[in-house]
Amino acid sequence: MASHAAAAPSLRAAPARRRLERASRRVRSRKSLRWSSAARTAAARTRALATSDPPCTDKKVVVVTGGARGIGAACCLLLARKGWAVAINHRASSAEAAEALARTIREEGGDAMTALADVGVEADVVRMFETVAAWGPLAGLVNNAGVLFGPNGSKTVADADAADLEAIFRVNALGPVLCTREATRYISVKSGGGGGSIVNVSSGSAVIGRPLLYAMSKGALNSFQAGAVDELAAHGIRINSVSPGMTNTELVADVVPTFDFSKIPLGRIGEPEEIAEGVAFLLGETGSYCSGANIRIAGGRPPGTFLG
């Protein structure tokens, strides 16, 4: 009997001990979570400082793909001067140029970060937008990244190369689709975003048809936009394009010496800054009633028609 009498208080106390142990574990867990959160924040700040990126911004954020050089760099500078916080997307080979551009924007009082990603690689694109959205409120996208030729340089039907076709379409067509998809997830009013705007950098080559594979990819980009206008409007997003003519960038440096400038009524090559003005118009409130537009910026050179 004595043993049973002694056991009774112990049994009655067991639930209390278990409650105390559970409470203790919850406290330790909360402390661990607080520490982990603080550690993650500190790590994020360390990474930001290591890449000279500010930890956050309150300005509306725009991602500019292929933003380190040429038309992309001109867009980054102009949009920053117009009050946007700019995420400069670049490949590894353009890291130095991207960092230099970001420093220039910050020295002028703007907000900029660099975003390493290959727009033709889905995992890269997803990570890039996650990082940018954590930096500030995403409201814009400029699909500018593009390549003129593939690794084998094919230019005609006779020498059309599958590897070239894949490389060009991966950047010029797949890239904008992936970036638009990810941007929509953060910008959409349906998911708590504030709405926004997307501008594609297309080309008159889409209708002129040359260079062949590049022209095909820009035609695909135009078709993508045509099909996306209605859907994106329901998300509070406008989508438009600019179609530059011959523009003074690295992309066409090899073509310029032999190009016939008599085809251009204004008789000269365009500058990246002139294309950027069109992008800024469509991206911002100045273009608030534009969606589905494609502005030709080419010194008067027509893009031709699909009828010839």
C-alpha positions as CSV (number, residue, x, y, z in Angstrom):
1,M,0.0,0.0,0.0
2,A,2.8,2.3,0.9
3,S,4.3,2.0,-2.6
4,H,0.9,2.8,-4.2
5,A,0.5,5.8,-1.9
6,A,3.9,7.1,-2.9
7,A,3.2,6.6,-6.5
8,A,0.0,8.6,-6.6
9,P,1.6,12.0,-6.1
10,S,4.2,11.2,-8.7
11,L,1.6,10.2,-11.3
12,R,-0.4,13.4,-10.5
13,A,2.8,15.5,-10.9
14,A,3.7,14.0,-14.2
15,P,1.4,16.1,-16.4
16,A,2.7,19.2,-14.8
17,R,6.3,18.2,-15.4
18,R,5.4,17.5,-19.0
19,R,3.8,20.9,-19.4
20,L,6.8,22.6,-17.9
21,E,9.1,20.7,-20.2
22,R,7.1,21.6,-23.3
23,A,7.0,25.3,-22.2
24,S,10.8,25.2,-21.7
25,R,11.2,23.7,-25.2
26,R,9.1,26.4,-26.7
27,V,11.1,29.2,-25.0
28,R,14.3,27.6,-26.3
29,S,12.8,27.3,-29.8
30,R,11.7,30.9,-29.8
31,K,15.2,32.0,-28.7
32,S,16.6,29.8,-31.5
33,L,14.3,31.4,-34.0
34,R,15.1,34.9,-32.9
35,W,18.8,34.1,-33.1
36,S,18.4,32.5,-36.5
37,S,16.4,35.5,-37.8
38,A,19.1,37.9,-36.4
39,A,21.8,35.7,-37.9
40,R,20.1,35.6,-41.3
41,T,19.6,39.4,-41.3
42,A,23.3,39.9,-40.4
43,A,24.4,37.5,-43.1
44,A,22.2,39.3,-45.6
45,R,23.7,42.6,-44.6
46,T,27.2,41.2,-44.9
47,R,26.5,39.9,-48.4
48,A,25.0,43.2,-49.4
49,L,28.1,45.1,-48.2
50,A,30.4,42.6,-49.9
51,T,28.7,43.3,-53.2
52,S,28.2,47.0,-52.4
53,D,24.5,46.6,-52.6
54,P,22.3,48.5,-50.1
55,P,20.3,46.3,-47.7
56,C,16.9,47.8,-48.8
57,T,15.1,50.6,-50.6
58,D,11.7,52.3,-50.3
59,K,11.7,53.3,-54.0
60,K,9.9,51.4,-56.7
61,V,12.2,48.8,-58.1
62,V,12.8,48.0,-61.7
63,V,14.8,45.0,-63.0
64,V,16.8,45.7,-66.2
65,T,18.1,42.5,-67.8
66,G,21.4,42.8,-69.6
67,G,21.8,46.1,-67.7
68,A,25.6,46.4,-67.5
69,R,26.2,47.7,-71.0
70,G,24.7,49.4,-74.1
71,I,20.9,50.1,-74.1
72,G,20.5,48.3,-70.7
73,A,23.1,50.5,-69.0
74,A,21.5,53.7,-70.5
75,C,18.1,52.5,-69.2
76,C,19.6,52.0,-65.7
77,L,21.1,55.4,-65.6
78,L,18.0,57.2,-66.9
79,L,15.5,55.3,-64.8
80,A,17.6,55.9,-61.6
81,R,17.6,59.6,-62.4
82,K,13.8,59.4,-62.7
83,G,13.5,58.0,-59.2
84,W,13.5,54.2,-59.8
85,A,15.6,51.9,-57.7
86,V,17.5,49.8,-60.3
87,A,18.4,46.2,-60.2
88,I,21.2,45.7,-62.8
89,N,21.0,42.2,-64.1
90,H,24.2,40.8,-65.6
91,R,26.1,37.7,-66.5
92,A,29.4,36.8,-64.7
93,S,31.4,38.3,-67.6
94,S,29.8,41.7,-67.1
95,A,30.2,41.8,-63.3
96,E,32.8,44.5,-63.2
97,A,30.8,46.8,-65.6
98,A,27.6,46.2,-63.5
99,E,29.4,47.1,-60.3
100,A,30.9,50.2,-61.8
101,L,27.4,51.3,-63.1
102,A,25.9,50.7,-59.7
103,R,28.5,52.9,-58.0
104,T,27.9,55.6,-60.6
105,I,24.1,55.6,-59.8
106,R,24.8,55.7,-56.0
107,E,27.2,58.5,-56.4
108,E,24.4,60.4,-58.2
109,G,22.2,59.8,-55.2
110,G,20.2,56.9,-56.7
111,D,19.6,53.4,-55.5
112,A,21.1,50.4,-57.3
113,M,22.0,46.8,-56.8
114,T,23.6,44.2,-59.1
115,A,21.8,40.9,-59.9
116,L,23.9,38.1,-61.3
117,A,21.7,35.7,-63.4
118,D,21.5,34.1,-66.8
119,V,18.0,35.0,-68.0
120,G,17.9,31.8,-70.0
121,V,18.3,29.6,-66.9
122,E,15.1,29.2,-64.9
123,A,16.7,28.7,-61.5
124,D,18.8,31.8,-62.0
125,V,15.7,33.9,-62.8
126,V,13.7,32.6,-59.8
127,R,16.6,33.4,-57.4
128,M,17.2,36.8,-58.9
129,F,13.6,37.9,-58.4
130,E,13.5,36.6,-54.9
131,T,16.6,38.6,-54.1
132,V,15.3,41.8,-55.8
133,A,11.9,41.6,-54.2
134,A,13.5,41.4,-50.8
135,W,15.5,44.6,-51.6
136,G,12.4,46.7,-52.4
137,P,8.9,46.9,-53.9
138,L,9.1,45.5,-57.4
139,A,7.2,47.6,-59.9
140,G,8.9,47.3,-63.3
141,L,10.9,45.1,-65.6
142,V,12.9,45.9,-68.8
143,N,13.5,42.8,-70.8
144,N,16.6,44.0,-72.5
145,A,19.1,41.1,-72.5
146,G,19.8,39.9,-76.0
147,V,22.3,38.2,-78.3
148,L,22.7,38.7,-82.0
149,F,24.4,35.4,-83.0
150,G,24.9,32.0,-81.5
151,P,28.3,30.3,-80.8
152,N,28.7,29.1,-84.4
153,G,27.7,32.4,-86.0
154,S,25.2,31.0,-88.5
155,K,23.3,33.7,-90.5
156,T,21.4,32.1,-93.3
157,V,19.0,29.2,-94.0
158,A,21.8,27.3,-95.6
159,D,24.0,27.3,-92.6
160,A,21.3,27.5,-89.9
161,D,22.7,25.7,-86.8
162,A,20.6,24.2,-84.0
163,A,23.0,25.2,-81.3
164,D,22.9,28.8,-82.5
165,L,19.1,28.8,-82.6
166,E,18.9,27.4,-79.1
167,A,21.4,29.9,-77.7
168,I,19.6,32.9,-79.3
169,F,16.1,31.8,-78.3
170,R,17.2,31.0,-74.8
171,V,18.2,34.6,-74.1
172,N,16.0,36.5,-76.5
173,A,12.7,34.7,-76.1
174,L,12.7,32.3,-73.2
175,G,14.5,34.8,-71.0
176,P,11.7,37.5,-71.3
177,V,9.0,34.8,-70.7
178,L,10.7,33.6,-67.5
179,C,11.4,37.1,-66.3
180,T,7.8,38.3,-67.0
181,R,6.4,35.3,-65.2
182,E,8.5,35.9,-62.1
183,A,8.0,39.7,-62.1
184,T,4.2,39.1,-62.3
185,R,4.3,37.0,-59.1
186,Y,5.6,40.1,-57.2
187,I,4.0,43.0,-59.1
188,S,0.5,41.5,-59.5
189,V,-2.3,43.3,-57.6
190,K,-3.8,39.8,-57.2
191,S,-0.9,38.7,-55.0
192,G,-0.6,41.9,-53.0
193,G,1.6,43.9,-55.3
194,G,1.0,47.4,-56.5
195,G,0.8,46.7,-60.2
196,G,3.4,48.0,-62.6
197,S,4.9,47.9,-66.1
198,I,7.1,45.8,-68.4
199,V,9.0,47.0,-71.4
200,N,10.5,44.6,-73.9
201,V,13.4,45.7,-76.1
202,S,12.5,44.1,-79.4
203,S,13.8,45.1,-82.9
204,G,12.7,46.0,-86.3
205,S,14.5,42.9,-87.4
206,A,11.4,41.0,-86.3
207,V,9.8,42.1,-89.5
208,I,12.8,42.9,-91.7
209,G,14.0,39.3,-91.2
210,R,17.7,39.9,-90.8
211,P,19.9,38.7,-89.1
212,L,17.8,35.5,-89.6
213,L,17.8,33.7,-86.3
214,Y,17.9,36.9,-84.3
215,A,15.0,38.2,-86.2
216,M,13.0,35.0,-85.5
217,S,13.6,35.4,-81.8
218,K,12.4,39.0,-81.8
219,G,9.3,38.0,-83.8
220,A,8.6,35.5,-81.0
221,L,9.1,38.2,-78.4
222,N,6.5,40.4,-80.2
223,S,4.1,37.4,-80.4
224,F,4.5,36.8,-76.7
225,Q,3.6,40.4,-75.9
226,A,0.5,40.3,-78.1
227,G,-0.7,37.3,-76.2
228,A,0.2,38.6,-72.8
229,V,-1.5,42.1,-72.9
230,D,-5.0,41.0,-71.7
231,E,-3.7,38.5,-69.1
232,L,-1.3,41.0,-67.6
233,A,-3.9,43.8,-67.5
234,A,-5.9,41.7,-65.1
235,H,-2.9,41.7,-62.8
236,G,-2.5,45.5,-63.0
237,I,0.5,45.3,-65.3
238,R,1.1,47.0,-68.6
239,I,3.4,45.5,-71.2
240,N,4.9,47.4,-74.2
241,S,8.0,47.3,-76.5
242,V,10.5,49.5,-78.2
243,S,12.0,48.4,-81.5
244,P,15.3,50.1,-81.9
245,G,17.0,50.5,-85.3
246,M,20.8,50.5,-85.7
247,T,22.1,51.6,-82.3
248,N,25.6,52.3,-81.2
249,T,26.3,49.2,-78.9
250,E,28.7,46.3,-78.8
251,L,26.0,44.1,-80.2
252,V,26.3,45.6,-83.7
253,A,29.9,46.8,-83.5
254,D,31.0,44.4,-86.3
255,V,28.1,45.4,-88.5
256,V,28.4,49.2,-88.4
257,P,31.5,49.5,-90.7
258,T,29.7,48.0,-93.6
259,F,26.1,49.2,-92.9
260,D,24.4,51.3,-95.5
261,F,23.2,54.4,-93.6
262,S,21.3,55.6,-96.6
263,K,18.6,53.3,-95.4
264,I,18.1,55.6,-92.4
265,P,16.3,58.9,-93.2
266,L,18.1,60.7,-90.4
267,G,21.4,59.4,-91.8
268,R,23.1,58.3,-88.6
269,I,23.3,55.6,-86.0
270,G,21.2,55.9,-82.8
271,E,22.6,56.2,-79.3
272,P,21.6,54.0,-76.4
273,E,20.4,57.0,-74.5
274,E,17.8,57.7,-77.2
275,I,16.4,54.2,-76.9
276,A,16.3,54.6,-73.1
277,E,14.1,57.6,-73.4
278,G,11.4,55.5,-75.1
279,V,11.8,52.8,-72.5
280,A,11.4,55.3,-69.6
281,F,8.2,56.8,-71.3
282,L,6.5,53.4,-71.5
283,L,7.7,52.2,-68.1
284,G,6.5,55.1,-66.1
285,E,3.3,57.1,-65.5
286,T,3.9,59.0,-68.7
287,G,2.9,55.9,-70.6
288,S,0.0,55.0,-68.2
289,Y,-2.5,54.4,-71.0
290,C,-0.1,52.4,-73.2
291,S,-0.3,48.6,-73.2
292,G,0.5,46.4,-76.2
293,A,2.3,49.2,-78.0
294,N,5.6,48.8,-79.9
295,I,7.4,52.0,-80.5
296,R,9.9,52.0,-83.4
297,I,13.0,54.2,-82.6
298,A,15.1,54.0,-85.7
299,G,15.8,57.4,-87.2
300,G,12.9,57.0,-89.6
301,R,13.8,53.6,-91.0
302,P,10.6,51.5,-91.3
303,P,10.6,48.0,-90.0
304,G,8.8,46.7,-93.2
305,T,5.7,44.6,-93.1
306,F,4.9,40.9,-93.2
307,L,3.6,41.4,-96.8
308,G,7.0,42.5,-98.0
